[in-house]
Amino acid sequence: MKRFVCAMLAALLACLPAAAMAEAPVDRAVIDRFTDTWVCETAEGYATEIWYENGAFQCRGTRFITVDEGLSFDFKRCHYDAKADALICEDGTLYHEKFSAAEDRIVPEVTASGFGATLTVDENRRLHWTGSGDAIPDQVFASLEEVGEASWYDEHGDEEDEDGGNDGDDAGDRFVGDWMCDRATIYIDEDDNVYNVRVTWGASAFEEVIWAYTCTLDSATGALNGVGKKSTETYSDNGDLISSEIEYTDGSATFTIDGDALLWADAKEDAAQGMRFERMEPEGDNDGGDED
């Protein structure tokens, strides 16, 4: 069975200490300019996420190679250089990841370390990545939200079929809908080639675990690959939400179709090991025949 290995922003390292490398306060405009999920326009397969937390920037990313192989990278320190108007990332680590059928898990190998990166955002909201040498090539990224609106797959050579349609669109349509396995339900919808995936798992009558992913379709493998977060929601006896606690924001996953079943490969926890999700029929569909 094919398994997704190099998921976007795979959490290979433990979370960095919250107090590490907290920098001088950064203007909100600067934070908003750099903080985003970025996908590469000039080197197919690269993606990175930048966020600001506890007074410091964080940057992690990935490059998809095949459904069973890829790269991921992160940095121990990132800080904003006001004079250069750039985000400076330091002490990076690059991993080569492959799925081992014998071990039934992702096996990472460090292939480069100690490299840096200089990131700038231009007036057209393009993230320019330079300075990582042979570890990560110089390249340009666009916002994932904008890429969805601009039909990223058309830019990267998806060919139309004889009827003028796009084979990738048809492949993605297979995922849209509601799926269920035991106490877990997966809801998938699509908007401009961006797939929103929500997994809900009823832990008890008063507690629900939720994974929320933003995914894109890999035209080569037909899989949905994405990143997201996990949270736990607690409810009162009358169904009111009492609390919502985010457990992590660096989750990643792939979704594939195997026959009539949807498979969820969770790269963070392998939460869905052995599970096969069956499509739920829309409400009102039945075999009772047409009404008079």
KEKE-3310 file (N, C-alpha, C; in steps of 0.2 Angstrom, whole numbers, plus 5000, padded with zeros to 4 digits):
npx = (5004:5003:5011:5011:5025:5034:5027:5020:5028:5032:5033:5048:5057:5057:5046:5053:5060:5049:5054:5066:5077:5069:5065:5067:5053:5042:5035:5017:5013:5025:5025:5013:5016:5026:5021:5013:5007:5017:5020:5030:5035:5045:5052:5047:5037:5042:5038:5033:5031:5028:5028:5023:5028:5027:5036:5045:5050:5046:5051:5047:5048:5045:5049:5040:5044:5041:5026:5031:5043:5053:5058:5062:5063:5070:5073:5083:5084:5076:5075:5070:5078:5078:5085:5089:5077:5072:5069:5079:5085:5093:5105:5100:5092:5091:5081:5081:5068:5061:5048:5048:5044:5047:5049:5037:5035:5040:5056:5068:5083:5097:5103:5109:5116:5116:5115:5109:5096:5089:5075:5064:5050:5042:5035:5024:5019:5028:5038:5055:5068:5084:5101:5104:5113:5118:5109:5095:5088:5089:5074:5057:5042:5024:5009:4999:4985:4983:4988:4979:4968:4974:4974:4985:4989:4987:4998:5008:5009:4998:4989:4976:4961:4954:4941:4943:4944:4951:4962:4967:4957:4946:4952:4953:4940:4935:4938:4929:4917:4908:4915:4916:4922:4921:4921:4925:4925:4927:4927:4927:4929:4931:4939:4943:4954:4960:4959:4949:4950:4942:4944:4935:4933:4925:4929:4922:4906:4906:4917:4927:4939:4948:4955:4961:4965:4973:4974:4982:4981:4991:4996:5003:5002:4989:4985:4979:4989:4993:4994:4991:4981:4978:4965:4956:4940:4928:4912:4897:4884:4872:4876:4884:4899:4913:4927:4941:4955:4970:4981:4992:5000:5008:5004:5003:4998:4992:4980:4972:4964:4958:4951:4935:4937:4943:4959:4968:4983:4992:5005:5010:5006:5001:4988:4977:4980:4977:4964:4949:4940:4923:4912:4899:4882:4872:4860:4844:4845:4840:4834:4821:4813:4804:4794:4776)
npy = (4994:5011:5024:5040:5050:5061:5073:5089:5101:5091:5085:5082:5085:5088:5100:5117:5125:5137:5149:5151:5161:5172:5187:5205:5215:5214:5223:5222:5222:5217:5204:5199:5200:5190:5179:5164:5150:5144:5141:5134:5142:5141:5130:5115:5106:5111:5118:5129:5134:5148:5155:5165:5165:5166:5177:5175:5171:5156:5143:5130:5117:5107:5096:5087:5072:5058:5048:5040:5046:5060:5076:5086:5101:5111:5125:5131:5144:5159:5176:5193:5205:5221:5231:5225:5221:5208:5191:5181:5165:5152:5139:5127:5111:5097:5084:5068:5058:5042:5030:5015:4999:4987:4991:4998:5012:5030:5034:5044:5053:5063:5074:5086:5100:5115:5125:5141:5153:5167:5177:5186:5197:5203:5217:5211:5202:5190:5177:5177:5166:5163:5159:5146:5138:5122:5114:5119:5125:5142:5151:5155:5159:5158:5163:5151:5152:5161:5154:5144:5151:5155:5143:5133:5121:5121:5130:5122:5112:5103:5093:5096:5086:5077:5082:5095:5096:5094:5082:5081:5088:5079:5068:5074:5076:5064:5063:5072:5075:5065:5054:5039:5030:5018:5028:5039:5053:5060:5075:5082:5096:5106:5120:5130:5122:5119:5109:5106:5098:5090:5081:5072:5065:5055:5055:5054:5055:5068:5074:5078:5075:5084:5085:5097:5100:5108:5105:5100:5093:5080:5078:5069:5057:5056:5058:5067:5079:5087:5100:5104:5106:5099:5098:5098:5097:5101:5098:5103:5095:5099:5101:5113:5121:5120:5121:5123:5116:5118:5106:5104:5112:5108:5097:5084:5076:5063:5059:5045:5036:5019:5008:5007:5014:5027:5032:5037:5044:5048:5058:5063:5056:5044:5041:5035:5021:5006:5009:5011:5021:5023:5029:5041:5040:5053:5062:5057:5049:5033:5017:5016:5019:5030:5043:5044)
npz = (5000:4996:5004:5011:5014:5014:5021:5021:5031:5041:5058:5063:5073:5091:5098:5098:5112:5120:5125:5118:5109:5109:5101:5099:5100:5086:5073:5069:5056:5049:5054:5049:5036:5033:5039:5034:5024:5012:4995:4982:4967:4957:4959:4959:4970:4983:4999:5012:5029:5039:5054:5069:5086:5103:5103:5093:5076:5067:5056:5045:5033:5017:5004:4991:4984:4979:4982:4992:4997:5001:5006:5021:5031:5044:5055:5069:5074:5070:5065:5063:5053:5054:5047:5035:5031:5031:5034:5044:5044:5054:5057:5051:5047:5036:5031:5023:5019:5019:5016:5025:5021:5028:5041:5043:5044:5043:5039:5043:5038:5041:5030:5028:5037:5048:5039:5032:5029:5019:5019:5010:5007:4992:4984:4977:4985:4985:4992:4993:4993:4998:5000:5006:5000:4994:5001:5000:4986:4979:4977:4973:4982:4983:4991:4998:4998:4988:4977:4976:4971:4959:4951:4953:4948:4934:4930:4933:4923:4921:4910:4899:4896:4882:4881:4886:4899:4916:4921:4934:4941:4941:4948:4960:4964:4968:4981:4988:5000:5013:5025:5034:5048:5061:5076:5070:5058:5042:5034:5018:5008:4993:4986:4974:4970:4982:4996:5009:5024:5037:5051:5063:5079:5090:5106:5118:5126:5129:5123:5110:5097:5085:5069:5058:5041:5028:5011:4996:4979:4973:4958:4952:4960:4963:4976:4991:4999:5014:5027:5045:5060:5077:5088:5104:5109:5122:5129:5137:5147:5140:5127:5125:5120:5130:5131:5120:5115:5108:5102:5094:5080:5069:5061:5049:5034:5023:5011:5003:4990:4990:4982:4986:4997:5009:5014:5028:5031:5044:5047:5059:5071:5067:5068:5062:5059:5051:5048:5038:5028:5024:5012:5016:5013:5006:5016:5015:5004:4999:4997:4994:4983:4971:4976:4976)
capx = (5000:5007:5010:5014:5030:5036:5021:5022:5029:5032:5036:5053:5060:5053:5045:5058:5058:5045:5058:5072:5078:5064:5068:5064:5046:5041:5028:5012:5013:5030:5023:5008:5019:5030:5017:5009:5009:5020:5021:5035:5033:5050:5055:5041:5037:5044:5033:5036:5026:5031:5023:5026:5025:5031:5041:5050:5048:5047:5050:5048:5045:5046:5048:5038:5047:5036:5022:5035:5049:5053:5063:5059:5068:5068:5078:5083:5083:5074:5074:5069:5083:5074:5089:5088:5070:5072:5069:5086:5085:5099:5106:5095:5093:5088:5080:5078:5063:5058:5044:5051:5039:5049:5048:5031:5036:5044:5063:5072:5090:5099:5107:5113:5114:5120:5114:5104:5092:5087:5069:5061:5044:5042:5028:5019:5019:5031:5043:5061:5072:5091:5107:5104:5118:5116:5104:5089:5089:5086:5068:5052:5036:5018:5004:4995:4978:4983:4990:4973:4964:4977:4975:4992:4991:4988:5004:5014:5009:4993:4987:4968:4959:4951:4935:4945:4944:4958:4962:4968:4951:4942:4955:4951:4932:4934:4938:4925:4911:4909:4917:4916:4925:4920:4919:4929:4921:4931:4923:4931:4927:4936:4938:4949:4960:4962:4954:4948:4949:4941:4943:4932:4934:4921:4932:4917:4900:4907:4924:4928:4946:4947:4961:4959:4970:4973:4977:4982:4981:4997:4993:5007:5000:4982:4984:4979:4994:4992:4996:4985:4982:4974:4963:4951:4934:4924:4905:4893:4878:4867:4879:4887:4906:4916:4933:4944:4962:4975:4987:4998:4999:5012:5002:5003:4994:4990:4973:4972:4958:4959:4945:4929:4938:4947:4964:4971:4990:4994:5012:5012:5004:4999:4981:4972:4983:4973:4957:4947:4934:4918:4908:4893:4877:4869:4854:4838:4846:4838:4832:4814:4810:4802:4788:4770)
capy = (5000:5017:5028:5047:5050:5068:5077:5096:5103:5085:5087:5077:5087:5090:5108:5121:5128:5143:5154:5151:5166:5177:5193:5211:5215:5215:5226:5217:5222:5213:5197:5197:5199:5184:5173:5161:5144:5146:5135:5136:5143:5140:5123:5111:5102:5114:5121:5130:5138:5153:5158:5169:5162:5167:5182:5173:5167:5149:5141:5123:5115:5101:5095:5081:5069:5053:5046:5037:5049:5067:5080:5091:5105:5116:5130:5132:5151:5164:5182:5198:5210:5227:5235:5222:5220:5201:5186:5177:5158:5150:5132:5123:5104:5094:5077:5064:5054:5037:5025:5008:4994:4982:4994:5001:5019:5034:5033:5050:5053:5070:5075:5093:5104:5121:5130:5146:5156:5174:5177:5193:5197:5208:5221:5207:5196:5184:5176:5175:5162:5163:5158:5140:5134:5116:5111:5121:5130:5148:5150:5160:5155:5161:5161:5145:5155:5164:5148:5140:5155:5155:5137:5131:5115:5123:5133:5117:5108:5098:5094:5095:5080:5078:5086:5102:5096:5093:5076:5082:5090:5073:5064:5077:5076:5058:5064:5077:5071:5063:5047:5037:5023:5018:5034:5045:5055:5064:5079:5085:5100:5109:5127:5133:5117:5118:5104:5107:5091:5090:5074:5072:5058:5056:5052:5052:5059:5076:5076:5077:5077:5087:5087:5101:5100:5111:5100:5100:5087:5078:5076:5063:5051:5056:5059:5074:5080:5094:5102:5106:5106:5095:5101:5094:5101:5098:5100:5102:5091:5102:5102:5119:5121:5122:5123:5120:5116:5116:5101:5105:5115:5106:5091:5083:5070:5062:5055:5042:5031:5012:5005:5012:5017:5033:5030:5043:5043:5054:5058:5065:5051:5038:5040:5031:5015:5001:5011:5012:5026:5022:5035:5041:5042:5060:5061:5057:5044:5027:5012:5015:5021:5036:5045:5045)
capz = (5000:4995:5010:5010:5018:5016:5022:5022:5038:5046:5064:5065:5079:5096:5097:5101:5118:5119:5127:5114:5104:5108:5099:5101:5097:5079:5071:5067:5049:5047:5056:5044:5029:5033:5042:5029:5021:5005:4990:4977:4960:4953:4961:4960:4976:4989:5002:5019:5033:5043:5059:5074:5092:5109:5102:5088:5070:5066:5049:5043:5026:5014:4997:4989:4978:4977:4988:4998:4998:5001:5011:5026:5034:5049:5058:5076:5075:5064:5067:5058:5052:5051:5042:5028:5030:5029:5040:5044:5047:5055:5060:5048:5046:5031:5031:5018:5022:5015:5020:5025:5022:5033:5048:5042:5046:5040:5041:5041:5038:5041:5024:5028:5044:5049:5034:5034:5023:5020:5016:5009:5003:4988:4983:4974:4990:4984:4996:4990:4997:4996:5005:5009:4996:4991:5005:4998:4981:4979:4974:4975:4984:4983:4996:4997:4997:4981:4973:4975:4967:4952:4948:4953:4944:4927:4930:4933:4917:4921:4903:4898:4892:4876:4882:4888:4906:4919:4924:4941:4944:4941:4953:4967:4965:4971:4989:4991:5003:5020:5026:5041:5051:5068:5079:5066:5052:5038:5029:5013:5002:4988:4984:4969:4970:4989:4999:5017:5027:5044:5054:5070:5082:5096:5111:5123:5124:5130:5121:5102:5094:5078:5065:5052:5036:5021:5007:4988:4975:4970:4951:4950:4963:4965:4983:4994:5004:5017:5034:5049:5067:5081:5094:5108:5111:5127:5129:5143:5146:5135:5121:5124:5120:5136:5130:5114:5117:5102:5104:5090:5074:5064:5059:5042:5032:5016:5010:4996:4989:4989:4980:4988:5004:5010:5019:5031:5034:5049:5048:5066:5076:5064:5072:5058:5057:5049:5047:5031:5029:5019:5010:5019:5009:5008:5020:5011:4999:5001:4991:4995:4977:4970:4979:4971)
cpx = (5004:5005:5014:5019:5032:5031:5024:5022:5029:5036:5041:5056:5055:5052:5051:5055:5055:5050:5064:5072:5073:5067:5065:5057:5046:5035:5023:5012:5019:5028:5018:5011:5022:5026:5012:5011:5011:5021:5026:5033:5038:5054:5050:5042:5039:5038:5035:5030:5030:5026:5027:5023:5030:5037:5046:5047:5050:5046:5052:5045:5047:5046:5046:5042:5042:5031:5025:5041:5049:5058:5059:5065:5065:5074:5077:5081:5080:5072:5073:5074:5079:5078:5089:5081:5069:5072:5075:5085:5091:5099:5100:5097:5088:5087:5078:5074:5061:5054:5047:5045:5040:5048:5041:5031:5040:5051:5067:5079:5093:5104:5111:5111:5118:5119:5109:5100:5090:5081:5066:5055:5043:5035:5023:5017:5021:5037:5049:5065:5079:5095:5107:5109:5115:5110:5097:5090:5086:5079:5063:5045:5030:5013:5000:4988:4978:4984:4983:4969:4967:4978:4982:4994:4991:4995:5010:5012:5003:4990:4979:4967:4956:4945:4936:4945:4951:4957:4963:4961:4947:4945:4953:4944:4931:4934:4933:4919:4912:4910:4917:4919:4925:4917:4922:4925:4926:4926:4928:4927:4932:4934:4944:4955:4963:4957:4955:4946:4948:4940:4940:4932:4931:4925:4928:4911:4901:4914:4925:4935:4945:4954:4958:4965:4968:4977:4977:4983:4988:4995:4997:5005:4993:4980:4983:4984:4992:4995:4990:4987:4977:4972:4958:4946:4930:4918:4902:4888:4873:4870:4883:4895:4909:4923:4936:4951:4966:4981:4993:4996:5003:5011:5003:5000:4993:4984:4973:4965:4960:4953:4939:4931:4943:4952:4967:4977:4992:5001:5014:5011:5002:4992:4977:4975:4978:4965:4955:4940:4929:4914:4901:4888:4874:4862:4848:4839:4844:4836:4824:4810:4807:4795:4782:4770)
cpy = (5006:5021:5035:5048:5057:5073:5084:5098:5097:5087:5082:5078:5088:5098:5111:5124:5135:5149:5155:5156:5170:5184:5199:5211:5217:5218:5221:5217:5218:5206:5195:5196:5193:5178:5170:5154:5146:5140:5138:5137:5141:5133:5119:5106:5105:5118:5123:5134:5142:5155:5161:5167:5164:5172:5180:5170:5160:5147:5134:5122:5108:5101:5088:5078:5063:5052:5043:5040:5056:5070:5084:5095:5109:5120:5131:5139:5155:5171:5188:5203:5216:5231:5232:5220:5213:5197:5181:5171:5155:5142:5127:5115:5101:5087:5074:5058:5048:5032:5018:5003:4989:4985:4997:5008:5023:5034:5040:5050:5060:5070:5081:5096:5110:5126:5135:5148:5163:5174:5184:5192:5203:5212:5217:5201:5190:5183:5173:5172:5161:5161:5151:5135:5128:5112:5112:5126:5137:5148:5155:5156:5160:5159:5155:5147:5157:5159:5145:5144:5156:5149:5134:5125:5116:5126:5128:5111:5102:5099:5093:5089:5082:5083:5093:5102:5095:5087:5076:5084:5084:5069:5067:5076:5069:5058:5068:5073:5069:5056:5045:5030:5023:5025:5040:5046:5060:5068:5082:5089:5103:5116:5130:5128:5116:5114:5105:5101:5092:5083:5075:5065:5059:5052:5050:5056:5066:5078:5074:5079:5079:5088:5091:5102:5105:5107:5102:5094:5086:5075:5070:5056:5051:5057:5066:5074:5087:5094:5104:5106:5101:5099:5096:5099:5097:5102:5099:5097:5093:5103:5108:5118:5124:5125:5120:5121:5114:5112:5102:5108:5113:5099:5090:5077:5069:5058:5052:5038:5024:5009:5009:5015:5023:5031:5037:5041:5049:5053:5060:5060:5045:5036:5035:5024:5010:5003:5012:5016:5024:5028:5035:5043:5049:5058:5062:5052:5037:5023:5011:5017:5028:5037:5046:5052)
cpz = (5000:5002:5009:5016:5020:5016:5024:5029:5043:5052:5066:5071:5084:5095:5101:5107:5117:5120:5122:5109:5103:5106:5101:5097:5090:5077:5068:5059:5046:5049:5051:5037:5028:5034:5036:5028:5014:5001:4984:4970:4955:4954:4963:4966:4983:4992:5009:5022:5038:5048:5065:5081:5097:5108:5097:5082:5070:5059:5048:5036:5024:5007:4995:4984:4975:4983:4994:4999:4997:5006:5015:5029:5039:5051:5065:5078:5069:5068:5062:5059:5049:5046:5035:5026:5027:5035:5039:5048:5048:5058:5057:5047:5041:5031:5025:5021:5017:5019:5019:5026:5027:5040:5048:5046:5042:5043:5039:5042:5037:5035:5024:5035:5044:5044:5036:5028:5025:5016:5016:5006:4999:4988:4980:4978:4987:4989:4993:4995:4994:5002:5008:5005:4993:4994:5002:4992:4982:4975:4976:4977:4984:4989:4994:4995:4990:4976:4971:4970:4960:4949:4947:4948:4937:4926:4929:4928:4917:4914:4903:4895:4886:4876:4885:4896:4909:4923:4932:4945:4946:4947:4960:4969:4969:4979:4992:4994:5010:5020:5033:5043:5058:5071:5075:5060:5049:5033:5025:5008:4998:4986:4980:4970:4977:4992:5006:5020:5034:5047:5061:5073:5089:5102:5117:5121:5125:5127:5114:5100:5087:5075:5059:5047:5030:5016:4999:4985:4972:4963:4949:4953:4964:4972:4986:5000:5008:5024:5038:5056:5070:5087:5098:5110:5116:5128:5135:5142:5141:5128:5120:5124:5126:5135:5123:5115:5110:5105:5100:5083:5068:5062:5051:5040:5025:5016:5003:4996:4987:4988:4982:4995:5004:5015:5021:5034:5038:5050:5055:5071:5073:5067:5069:5056:5056:5048:5039:5031:5023:5018:5013:5014:5011:5012:5015:5005:5002:4995:4991:4989:4977:4974:4974:4969)
residu = (MET:LYS:ARG:PHE:VAL:CYS:ALA:MET:LEU:ALA:ALA:LEU:LEU:ALA:CYS:LEU:PRO:ALA:ALA:ALA:MET:ALA:GLU:ALA:PRO:VAL:ASP:ARG:ALA:VAL:ILE:ASP:ARG:PHE:THR:ASP:THR:TRP:VAL:CYS:GLU:THR:ALA:GLU:GLY:TYR:ALA:THR:GLU:ILE:TRP:TYR:GLU:ASN:GLY:ALA:PHE:GLN:CYS:ARG:GLY:THR:ARG:PHE:ILE:THR:VAL:ASP:GLU:GLY:LEU:SER:PHE:ASP:PHE:LYS:ARG:CYS:HIS:TYR:ASP:ALA:LYS:ALA:ASP:ALA:LEU:ILE:CYS:GLU:ASP:GLY:THR:LEU:TYR:HIS:GLU:LYS:PHE:SER:ALA:ALA:GLU:ASP:ARG:ILE:VAL:PRO:GLU:VAL:THR:ALA:SER:GLY:PHE:GLY:ALA:THR:LEU:THR:VAL:ASP:GLU:ASN:ARG:ARG:LEU:HIS:TRP:THR:GLY:SER:GLY:ASP:ALA:ILE:PRO:ASP:GLN:VAL:PHE:ALA:SER:LEU:GLU:GLU:VAL:GLY:GLU:ALA:SER:TRP:TYR:ASP:GLU:HIS:GLY:ASP:GLU:GLU:ASP:GLU:ASP:GLY:GLY:ASN:ASP:GLY:ASP:ASP:ALA:GLY:ASP:ARG:PHE:VAL:GLY:ASP:TRP:MET:CYS:ASP:ARG:ALA:THR:ILE:TYR:ILE:ASP:GLU:ASP:ASP:ASN:VAL:TYR:ASN:VAL:ARG:VAL:THR:TRP:GLY:ALA:SER:ALA:PHE:GLU:GLU:VAL:ILE:TRP:ALA:TYR:THR:CYS:THR:LEU:ASP:SER:ALA:THR:GLY:ALA:LEU:ASN:GLY:VAL:GLY:LYS:LYS:SER:THR:GLU:THR:TYR:SER:ASP:ASN:GLY:ASP:LEU:ILE:SER:SER:GLU:ILE:GLU:TYR:THR:ASP:GLY:SER:ALA:THR:PHE:THR:ILE:ASP:GLY:ASP:ALA:LEU:LEU:TRP:ALA:ASP:ALA:LYS:GLU:ASP:ALA:ALA:GLN:GLY:MET:ARG:PHE:GLU:ARG:MET:GLU:PRO:GLU:GLY:ASP:ASN:ASP:GLY:GLY:ASP:GLU:ASP)
# end
